[in-house]
Amino acid sequence: LVHTGQHYDKNLSDTFFEELNIPHPNANLEVKSGSQAEQTGAIMIAFEKELTQNPCDLVLVVGDVNSTMACAIVAKKMNIKVAHVEAGIRSGDMTMPEEINRIVTDSITDYFFTTFWGEFGLESGNYIILTLHRPSNVDEEKSLINLLEGIDKMVGDKKIIFPIHPRTKAILGETNLNLKNILFVEPQGYLNFMYLIKNSFAVITDSGGISEETTVLGIPCFTMRTTTERPETIEIGTNN
């Protein structure tokens, strides 16, 4: 357990170890304050020395602070696997240093520990991903409702995760839907969404791009269109 010392005030550091009964760290890098670049660089230099002296197979980083990104970069440079707790979170605000830390860390992470899996009550390989946004499927409210109800009845006891597109959400409005299996969720970030697809039983979509993603991942895809501009996905056999 390594404490970088980024939060060096007792109230921002020691109190958490004491109140949460966390074992005290094996090492404290004692980096302390500085500019964004100074602090990040200092953490990287100190953490590289720590890993050189104490080699390991995996580095687990937490959150979205400078320490998270700096330690992840050092580990990858030393060919050590990286796991990220709180992976996939995004604010969309690139003026936040934390948002940059999240994006950089997730781009080199090997194992993503996300915050939504348990919230959805999912089991790997036992749920379906649904996306709909094309005018032919969503522009007419009654037709859209019939489509959703048909899909809901078709899947048996499998959960359907539906990251609802703003266009689709606006068309449904306040409609009271009687759906047993479909769970509406907010649009997901790319990494979250790919993680959901990778662990799904199948995907139902009207997106050409997603049919390509599922082909790469080897996940069965059912395209809700009469044509596709990606015939190779059908030839390979993942897209129906």
Secondary structure, DSSP 8 states (H G I E B T S, - for coil): -EE--SS-SGGGTHHHHHHTT----SEE-------HHHHHHHHHHHHHHHHHHS--SEEEEESSSHHHHHHHHHHHHTT-EEEEETTT-----TTSHHHHHHHHHHHH-SEEE-SSHHHHT--TTSEEEEE---HHHHSSHHHHHHHHHHHHHHTTT-EEEEE--HHHHHHHTT-----SSEEEE----HHHHHHHHHTSSEEEES-HHHHHHHHHHT--EEE-SS--S-HHHHHHTSB-
